[in-house]
């Protein structure tokens, strides 16, 4: 009977331990992230991406006018969600902007040259170089605004 009691105590202890670990893993962060905070973080990340990218060598991606370069991967969920948005924008700006999709798994040297660390990453490029960037899944309205701004800089 004593052995049964010791094993039962161990079982209860292990159960409590596992429950407390699982509860701490599912704990939400203490601070509340508002859409404004998230947007500010996205904008800061976008600015950092632009600042760290060197001028685009013409031998890597020949840019003859406004170009949107999408770095993606076939296994990336947000990339899959972004694809139809880019297709709609490509139709909207047909003849005015070139859209390029680059699979980071098939073209790691290009991803490295652009210093892509997260996907999806979009670069908005003119003949002068990178004018804007977008990291992660963003709305169609935000991308449309970035394209409009790019066209204003390079008509």
Secondary structure, DSSP 8 states (H G I E B T S, - for coil): -HHHHHHHHHHHHHHHHHHHHHHHHT---SS---HHHHHHHHHHHHHHHHHH-----TTTS--SS-EEEEEE-TT-HHHHHHHHHHHHHHHHTTTT-EEEEEETTT-HHHHHHTT--SSSEEEEEETTEEEEEEES---HHHHHHHHHHHHHH--
